[in-house]
Amino acid sequence: MSRFGLGTLAQAHRDFLSRRRQDLHIDLIQVGLWKVEGHLVAGCVGDRVSR
């Protein structure tokens, strides 16, 4: 394998890792928002029930 081939492969691997990290980060944000929304909805329903 040529050095150019290895360099391209390493770059592709780095791109893959950074993309995967960003996807993971986005998933965590979505889960966090989903949990916050769940808490807000549960709080509203709880207020309505307690009244």
mmJSON file of the N, C-alpha and C atoms, coordinates in Angstrom:
{"data_MODEL":{"atom_site":{
"group_PDB":["ATOM","ATOM","ATOM","ATOM","ATOM","ATOM","ATOM","ATOM","ATOM","ATOM","ATOM","ATOM","ATOM","ATOM","ATOM","ATOM","ATOM","ATOM","ATOM","ATOM","ATOM","ATOM","ATOM","ATOM","ATOM","ATOM","ATOM","ATOM","ATOM","ATOM","ATOM","ATOM","ATOM","ATOM","ATOM","ATOM","ATOM","ATOM","ATOM","ATOM","ATOM","ATOM","ATOM","ATOM","ATOM","ATOM","ATOM","ATOM","ATOM","ATOM","ATOM","ATOM","ATOM","ATOM","ATOM","ATOM","ATOM","ATOM","ATOM","ATOM","ATOM","ATOM","ATOM","ATOM","ATOM","ATOM","ATOM","ATOM","ATOM","ATOM","ATOM","ATOM","ATOM","ATOM","ATOM","ATOM","ATOM","ATOM","ATOM","ATOM","ATOM","ATOM","ATOM","ATOM","ATOM","ATOM","ATOM","ATOM","ATOM","ATOM","ATOM","ATOM","ATOM","ATOM","ATOM","ATOM","ATOM","ATOM","ATOM","ATOM","ATOM","ATOM","ATOM","ATOM","ATOM","ATOM","ATOM","ATOM","ATOM","ATOM","ATOM","ATOM","ATOM","ATOM","ATOM","ATOM","ATOM","ATOM","ATOM","ATOM","ATOM","ATOM","ATOM","ATOM","ATOM","ATOM","ATOM","ATOM","ATOM","ATOM","ATOM","ATOM","ATOM","ATOM","ATOM","ATOM","ATOM","ATOM","ATOM","ATOM","ATOM","ATOM","ATOM","ATOM","ATOM","ATOM","ATOM","ATOM","ATOM","ATOM","ATOM","ATOM","ATOM"],
"id":[1,2,3,4,5,6,7,8,9,10,11,12,13,14,15,16,17,18,19,20,21,22,23,24,25,26,27,28,29,30,31,32,33,34,35,36,37,38,39,40,41,42,43,44,45,46,47,48,49,50,51,52,53,54,55,56,57,58,59,60,61,62,63,64,65,66,67,68,69,70,71,72,73,74,75,76,77,78,79,80,81,82,83,84,85,86,87,88,89,90,91,92,93,94,95,96,97,98,99,100,101,102,103,104,105,106,107,108,109,110,111,112,113,114,115,116,117,118,119,120,121,122,123,124,125,126,127,128,129,130,131,132,133,134,135,136,137,138,139,140,141,142,143,144,145,146,147,148,149,150,151,152,153],
"type_symbol":["N","C","C","N","C","C","N","C","C","N","C","C","N","C","C","N","C","C","N","C","C","N","C","C","N","C","C","N","C","C","N","C","C","N","C","C","N","C","C","N","C","C","N","C","C","N","C","C","N","C","C","N","C","C","N","C","C","N","C","C","N","C","C","N","C","C","N","C","C","N","C","C","N","C","C","N","C","C","N","C","C","N","C","C","N","C","C","N","C","C","N","C","C","N","C","C","N","C","C","N","C","C","N","C","C","N","C","C","N","C","C","N","C","C","N","C","C","N","C","C","N","C","C","N","C","C","N","C","C","N","C","C","N","C","C","N","C","C","N","C","C","N","C","C","N","C","C","N","C","C","N","C","C"],
"label_atom_id":["N","CA","C","N","CA","C","N","CA","C","N","CA","C","N","CA","C","N","CA","C","N","CA","C","N","CA","C","N","CA","C","N","CA","C","N","CA","C","N","CA","C","N","CA","C","N","CA","C","N","CA","C","N","CA","C","N","CA","C","N","CA","C","N","CA","C","N","CA","C","N","CA","C","N","CA","C","N","CA","C","N","CA","C","N","CA","C","N","CA","C","N","CA","C","N","CA","C","N","CA","C","N","CA","C","N","CA","C","N","CA","C","N","CA","C","N","CA","C","N","CA","C","N","CA","C","N","CA","C","N","CA","C","N","CA","C","N","CA","C","N","CA","C","N","CA","C","N","CA","C","N","CA","C","N","CA","C","N","CA","C","N","CA","C","N","CA","C","N","CA","C","N","CA","C","N","CA","C"],
"label_alt_id":[null,null,null,null,null,null,null,null,null,null,null,null,null,null,null,null,null,null,null,null,null,null,null,null,null,null,null,null,null,null,null,null,null,null,null,null,null,null,null,null,null,null,null,null,null,null,null,null,null,null,null,null,null,null,null,null,null,null,null,null,null,null,null,null,null,null,null,null,null,null,null,null,null,null,null,null,null,null,null,null,null,null,null,null,null,null,null,null,null,null,null,null,null,null,null,null,null,null,null,null,null,null,null,null,null,null,null,null,null,null,null,null,null,null,null,null,null,null,null,null,null,null,null,null,null,null,null,null,null,null,null,null,null,null,null,null,null,null,null,null,null,null,null,null,null,null,null,null,null,null,null,null,null],
"label_comp_id":["MET","MET","MET","SER","SER","SER","ARG","ARG","ARG","PHE","PHE","PHE","GLY","GLY","GLY","LEU","LEU","LEU","GLY","GLY","GLY","THR","THR","THR","LEU","LEU","LEU","ALA","ALA","ALA","GLN","GLN","GLN","ALA","ALA","ALA","HIS","HIS","HIS","ARG","ARG","ARG","ASP","ASP","ASP","PHE","PHE","PHE","LEU","LEU","LEU","SER","SER","SER","ARG","ARG","ARG","ARG","ARG","ARG","ARG","ARG","ARG","GLN","GLN","GLN","ASP","ASP","ASP","LEU","LEU","LEU","HIS","HIS","HIS","ILE","ILE","ILE","ASP","ASP","ASP","LEU","LEU","LEU","ILE","ILE","ILE","GLN","GLN","GLN","VAL","VAL","VAL","GLY","GLY","GLY","LEU","LEU","LEU","TRP","TRP","TRP","LYS","LYS","LYS","VAL","VAL","VAL","GLU","GLU","GLU","GLY","GLY","GLY","HIS","HIS","HIS","LEU","LEU","LEU","VAL","VAL","VAL","ALA","ALA","ALA","GLY","GLY","GLY","CYS","CYS","CYS","VAL","VAL","VAL","GLY","GLY","GLY","ASP","ASP","ASP","ARG","ARG","ARG","VAL","VAL","VAL","SER","SER","SER","ARG","ARG","ARG"],
"label_asym_id":["A","A","A","A","A","A","A","A","A","A","A","A","A","A","A","A","A","A","A","A","A","A","A","A","A","A","A","A","A","A","A","A","A","A","A","A","A","A","A","A","A","A","A","A","A","A","A","A","A","A","A","A","A","A","A","A","A","A","A","A","A","A","A","A","A","A","A","A","A","A","A","A","A","A","A","A","A","A","A","A","A","A","A","A","A","A","A","A","A","A","A","A","A","A","A","A","A","A","A","A","A","A","A","A","A","A","A","A","A","A","A","A","A","A","A","A","A","A","A","A","A","A","A","A","A","A","A","A","A","A","A","A","A","A","A","A","A","A","A","A","A","A","A","A","A","A","A","A","A","A","A","A","A"],
"label_entity_id":["1","1","1","1","1","1","1","1","1","1","1","1","1","1","1","1","1","1","1","1","1","1","1","1","1","1","1","1","1","1","1","1","1","1","1","1","1","1","1","1","1","1","1","1","1","1","1","1","1","1","1","1","1","1","1","1","1","1","1","1","1","1","1","1","1","1","1","1","1","1","1","1","1","1","1","1","1","1","1","1","1","1","1","1","1","1","1","1","1","1","1","1","1","1","1","1","1","1","1","1","1","1","1","1","1","1","1","1","1","1","1","1","1","1","1","1","1","1","1","1","1","1","1","1","1","1","1","1","1","1","1","1","1","1","1","1","1","1","1","1","1","1","1","1","1","1","1","1","1","1","1","1","1"],
"label_seq_id":[1,1,1,2,2,2,3,3,3,4,4,4,5,5,5,6,6,6,7,7,7,8,8,8,9,9,9,10,10,10,11,11,11,12,12,12,13,13,13,14,14,14,15,15,15,16,16,16,17,17,17,18,18,18,19,19,19,20,20,20,21,21,21,22,22,22,23,23,23,24,24,24,25,25,25,26,26,26,27,27,27,28,28,28,29,29,29,30,30,30,31,31,31,32,32,32,33,33,33,34,34,34,35,35,35,36,36,36,37,37,37,38,38,38,39,39,39,40,40,40,41,41,41,42,42,42,43,43,43,44,44,44,45,45,45,46,46,46,47,47,47,48,48,48,49,49,49,50,50,50,51,51,51],
"pdbx_PDB_ins_code":[null,null,null,null,null,null,null,null,null,null,null,null,null,null,null,null,null,null,null,null,null,null,null,null,null,null,null,null,null,null,null,null,null,null,null,null,null,null,null,null,null,null,null,null,null,null,null,null,null,null,null,null,null,null,null,null,null,null,null,null,null,null,null,null,null,null,null,null,null,null,null,null,null,null,null,null,null,null,null,null,null,null,null,null,null,null,null,null,null,null,null,null,null,null,null,null,null,null,null,null,null,null,null,null,null,null,null,null,null,null,null,null,null,null,null,null,null,null,null,null,null,null,null,null,null,null,null,null,null,null,null,null,null,null,null,null,null,null,null,null,null,null,null,null,null,null,null,null,null,null,null,null,null],
"Cartn_x":[0.845,0.0,0.877,0.515,1.305,1.013,1.937,1.768,0.53,0.293,-0.892,-2.161,-2.185,-3.343,-3.604,-2.52,-2.672,-3.146,-2.597,-2.995,-4.475,-4.924,-6.331,-7.215,-6.753,-7.508,-7.613,-6.488,-6.48,-7.424,-7.403,-8.273,-9.742,-10.037,-11.417,-11.857,-10.934,-11.249,-11.525,-10.706,-10.894,-12.232,-12.554,-13.842,-14.993,-14.849,-15.887,-16.076,-14.954,-15.036,-15.687,-15.285,-15.847,-17.335,-17.704,-19.126,-19.894,-19.302,-19.991,-20.148,-19.117,-19.187,-20.303,-20.395,-21.442,-22.826,-22.991,-24.281,-24.633,-23.635,-23.867,-24.301,-23.592,-23.899,-25.334,-25.735,-27.091,-28.102,-27.79,-28.686,-28.839,-27.732,-27.784,-28.635,-28.486,-29.298,-30.781,-31.094,-32.494,-33.067,-32.282,-32.748,-32.954,-32.026,-32.135,-33.392,-33.646,-34.847,-36.105,-36.052,-37.202,-37.491,-36.423,-36.606,-37.168,-36.657,-37.148,-38.623,-38.973,-40.369,-41.235,-40.734,-41.469,-41.726,-40.684,-40.835,-41.855,-41.794,-42.737,-44.171,-44.361,-45.701,-46.183,-45.308,-45.679,-46.019,-45.264,-45.522,-46.873,-47.194,-48.479,-49.626,-49.484,-50.527,-50.661,-49.525,-49.559,-50.261,-50.004,-50.685,-52.185,-52.572,-53.993,-54.682,-53.965,-54.554,-54.667,-53.627,-53.63,-54.703,-54.998,-56.07,-57.384],
"Cartn_y":[-1.201,0.0,1.246,2.226,3.451,4.335,5.258,6.169,7.039,7.417,8.222,7.458,6.152,5.32,5.271,5.094,5.026,6.366,7.458,8.786,9.042,8.636,8.812,7.974,6.769,5.865,6.461,7.002,7.609,8.808,9.611,10.794,10.374,9.344,8.848,8.336,7.667,7.125,8.265,9.33,10.491,11.161,11.289,11.889,11.06,9.731,8.825,9.003,9.068,9.207,10.536,11.617,12.929,12.972,12.353,12.306,11.489,10.368,9.508,10.24,11.005,11.75,12.792,13.486,14.499,13.844,12.682,11.987,11.617,11.118,10.728,11.944,13.084,14.326,14.761,14.676,15.056,14.131,12.836,11.881,12.243,12.598,12.95,14.195,15.172,16.398,16.059,15.21,14.846,14.11,13.202,12.463,13.429,14.38,15.363,16.209,16.679,17.485,16.666,15.386,14.502,14.32,14.171,14.002,15.267,16.43,17.708,17.88,17.593,17.701,16.752,15.551,14.571,15.098,15.719,16.273,17.405,18.264,19.389,18.895,17.909,17.347,16.688,15.92,15.239,16.271,17.377,18.429,19.082,19.364,19.987,19.059,17.787,16.805,16.665,16.669,16.565,17.739,18.935,20.136,20.03,19.59,19.488,18.462,17.358,16.286,16.77,17.467,17.896,18.957,19.77,20.75,20.029],
"Cartn_z":[0.0,0.0,0.0,-0.772,-0.836,0.376,0.621,1.757,1.548,0.289,-0.028,0.346,0.037,0.351,1.85,2.597,4.051,4.606,4.075,4.538,4.265,3.09,2.719,3.628,3.919,4.787,6.195,6.695,8.033,8.072,7.004,6.94,6.922,6.142,6.07,7.435,8.133,9.458,10.43,10.331,11.21,10.933,9.639,9.266,9.831,9.721,10.22,11.726,12.448,13.908,14.303,13.634,13.982,13.646,12.505,12.154,13.17,13.592,14.558,15.888,16.259,17.519,17.447,16.297,16.139,16.198,15.506,15.542,16.968,17.738,19.125,19.937,19.725,20.437,20.155,18.887,18.496,19.183,19.236,19.904,21.37,22.029,23.448,23.66,22.762,22.873,22.717,21.726,21.496,22.7,23.272,24.451,25.617,25.761,26.839,26.687,25.472,25.227,25.473,25.04,25.222,26.709,27.503,28.951,29.571,29.151,29.684,29.335,28.074,27.663,28.476,28.718,29.515,30.916,31.508,32.862,32.87,31.846,31.77,31.631,30.75,30.545,31.831,32.465,33.712,34.782,34.825,35.804,35.567,34.301,33.961,34.331,33.983,34.288,35.803,36.497,37.955,38.588,38.077,38.599,38.389,37.199,36.891,37.806,38.043,38.87,40.337,40.831,42.233,42.466,41.439,41.592,41.441],
"occupancy":[1.0,1.0,1.0,1.0,1.0,1.0,1.0,1.0,1.0,1.0,1.0,1.0,1.0,1.0,1.0,1.0,1.0,1.0,1.0,1.0,1.0,1.0,1.0,1.0,1.0,1.0,1.0,1.0,1.0,1.0,1.0,1.0,1.0,1.0,1.0,1.0,1.0,1.0,1.0,1.0,1.0,1.0,1.0,1.0,1.0,1.0,1.0,1.0,1.0,1.0,1.0,1.0,1.0,1.0,1.0,1.0,1.0,1.0,1.0,1.0,1.0,1.0,1.0,1.0,1.0,1.0,1.0,1.0,1.0,1.0,1.0,1.0,1.0,1.0,1.0,1.0,1.0,1.0,1.0,1.0,1.0,1.0,1.0,1.0,1.0,1.0,1.0,1.0,1.0,1.0,1.0,1.0,1.0,1.0,1.0,1.0,1.0,1.0,1.0,1.0,1.0,1.0,1.0,1.0,1.0,1.0,1.0,1.0,1.0,1.0,1.0,1.0,1.0,1.0,1.0,1.0,1.0,1.0,1.0,1.0,1.0,1.0,1.0,1.0,1.0,1.0,1.0,1.0,1.0,1.0,1.0,1.0,1.0,1.0,1.0,1.0,1.0,1.0,1.0,1.0,1.0,1.0,1.0,1.0,1.0,1.0,1.0,1.0,1.0,1.0,1.0,1.0,1.0],
"B_iso_or_equiv":[0.0,0.0,0.0,0.0,0.0,0.0,0.0,0.0,0.0,0.0,0.0,0.0,0.0,0.0,0.0,0.0,0.0,0.0,0.0,0.0,0.0,0.0,0.0,0.0,0.0,0.0,0.0,0.0,0.0,0.0,0.0,0.0,0.0,0.0,0.0,0.0,0.0,0.0,0.0,0.0,0.0,0.0,0.0,0.0,0.0,0.0,0.0,0.0,0.0,0.0,0.0,0.0,0.0,0.0,0.0,0.0,0.0,0.0,0.0,0.0,0.0,0.0,0.0,0.0,0.0,0.0,0.0,0.0,0.0,0.0,0.0,0.0,0.0,0.0,0.0,0.0,0.0,0.0,0.0,0.0,0.0,0.0,0.0,0.0,0.0,0.0,0.0,0.0,0.0,0.0,0.0,0.0,0.0,0.0,0.0,0.0,0.0,0.0,0.0,0.0,0.0,0.0,0.0,0.0,0.0,0.0,0.0,0.0,0.0,0.0,0.0,0.0,0.0,0.0,0.0,0.0,0.0,0.0,0.0,0.0,0.0,0.0,0.0,0.0,0.0,0.0,0.0,0.0,0.0,0.0,0.0,0.0,0.0,0.0,0.0,0.0,0.0,0.0,0.0,0.0,0.0,0.0,0.0,0.0,0.0,0.0,0.0,0.0,0.0,0.0,0.0,0.0,0.0],
"pdbx_formal_charge":[null,null,null,null,null,null,null,null,null,null,null,null,null,null,null,null,null,null,null,null,null,null,null,null,null,null,null,null,null,null,null,null,null,null,null,null,null,null,null,null,null,null,null,null,null,null,null,null,null,null,null,null,null,null,null,null,null,null,null,null,null,null,null,null,null,null,null,null,null,null,null,null,null,null,null,null,null,null,null,null,null,null,null,null,null,null,null,null,null,null,null,null,null,null,null,null,null,null,null,null,null,null,null,null,null,null,null,null,null,null,null,null,null,null,null,null,null,null,null,null,null,null,null,null,null,null,null,null,null,null,null,null,null,null,null,null,null,null,null,null,null,null,null,null,null,null,null,null,null,null,null,null,null],
"auth_seq_id":[1,1,1,2,2,2,3,3,3,4,4,4,5,5,5,6,6,6,7,7,7,8,8,8,9,9,9,10,10,10,11,11,11,12,12,12,13,13,13,14,14,14,15,15,15,16,16,16,17,17,17,18,18,18,19,19,19,20,20,20,21,21,21,22,22,22,23,23,23,24,24,24,25,25,25,26,26,26,27,27,27,28,28,28,29,29,29,30,30,30,31,31,31,32,32,32,33,33,33,34,34,34,35,35,35,36,36,36,37,37,37,38,38,38,39,39,39,40,40,40,41,41,41,42,42,42,43,43,43,44,44,44,45,45,45,46,46,46,47,47,47,48,48,48,49,49,49,50,50,50,51,51,51],
"auth_comp_id":["MET","MET","MET","SER","SER","SER","ARG","ARG","ARG","PHE","PHE","PHE","GLY","GLY","GLY","LEU","LEU","LEU","GLY","GLY","GLY","THR","THR","THR","LEU","LEU","LEU","ALA","ALA","ALA","GLN","GLN","GLN","ALA","ALA","ALA","HIS","HIS","HIS","ARG","ARG","ARG","ASP","ASP","ASP","PHE","PHE","PHE","LEU","LEU","LEU","SER","SER","SER","ARG","ARG","ARG","ARG","ARG","ARG","ARG","ARG","ARG","GLN","GLN","GLN","ASP","ASP","ASP","LEU","LEU","LEU","HIS","HIS","HIS","ILE","ILE","ILE","ASP","ASP","ASP","LEU","LEU","LEU","ILE","ILE","ILE","GLN","GLN","GLN","VAL","VAL","VAL","GLY","GLY","GLY","LEU","LEU","LEU","TRP","TRP","TRP","LYS","LYS","LYS","VAL","VAL","VAL","GLU","GLU","GLU","GLY","GLY","GLY","HIS","HIS","HIS","LEU","LEU","LEU","VAL","VAL","VAL","ALA","ALA","ALA","GLY","GLY","GLY","CYS","CYS","CYS","VAL","VAL","VAL","GLY","GLY","GLY","ASP","ASP","ASP","ARG","ARG","ARG","VAL","VAL","VAL","SER","SER","SER","ARG","ARG","ARG"],
"auth_asym_id":["A","A","A","A","A","A","A","A","A","A","A","A","A","A","A","A","A","A","A","A","A","A","A","A","A","A","A","A","A","A","A","A","A","A","A","A","A","A","A","A","A","A","A","A","A","A","A","A","A","A","A","A","A","A","A","A","A","A","A","A","A","A","A","A","A","A","A","A","A","A","A","A","A","A","A","A","A","A","A","A","A","A","A","A","A","A","A","A","A","A","A","A","A","A","A","A","A","A","A","A","A","A","A","A","A","A","A","A","A","A","A","A","A","A","A","A","A","A","A","A","A","A","A","A","A","A","A","A","A","A","A","A","A","A","A","A","A","A","A","A","A","A","A","A","A","A","A","A","A","A","A","A","A"],
"auth_atom_id":["N","CA","C","N","CA","C","N","CA","C","N","CA","C","N","CA","C","N","CA","C","N","CA","C","N","CA","C","N","CA","C","N","CA","C","N","CA","C","N","CA","C","N","CA","C","N","CA","C","N","CA","C","N","CA","C","N","CA","C","N","CA","C","N","CA","C","N","CA","C","N","CA","C","N","CA","C","N","CA","C","N","CA","C","N","CA","C","N","CA","C","N","CA","C","N","CA","C","N","CA","C","N","CA","C","N","CA","C","N","CA","C","N","CA","C","N","CA","C","N","CA","C","N","CA","C","N","CA","C","N","CA","C","N","CA","C","N","CA","C","N","CA","C","N","CA","C","N","CA","C","N","CA","C","N","CA","C","N","CA","C","N","CA","C","N","CA","C","N","CA","C","N","CA","C","N","CA","C"],
"pdbx_PDB_model_num":[1,1,1,1,1,1,1,1,1,1,1,1,1,1,1,1,1,1,1,1,1,1,1,1,1,1,1,1,1,1,1,1,1,1,1,1,1,1,1,1,1,1,1,1,1,1,1,1,1,1,1,1,1,1,1,1,1,1,1,1,1,1,1,1,1,1,1,1,1,1,1,1,1,1,1,1,1,1,1,1,1,1,1,1,1,1,1,1,1,1,1,1,1,1,1,1,1,1,1,1,1,1,1,1,1,1,1,1,1,1,1,1,1,1,1,1,1,1,1,1,1,1,1,1,1,1,1,1,1,1,1,1,1,1,1,1,1,1,1,1,1,1,1,1,1,1,1,1,1,1,1,1,1]
}}}
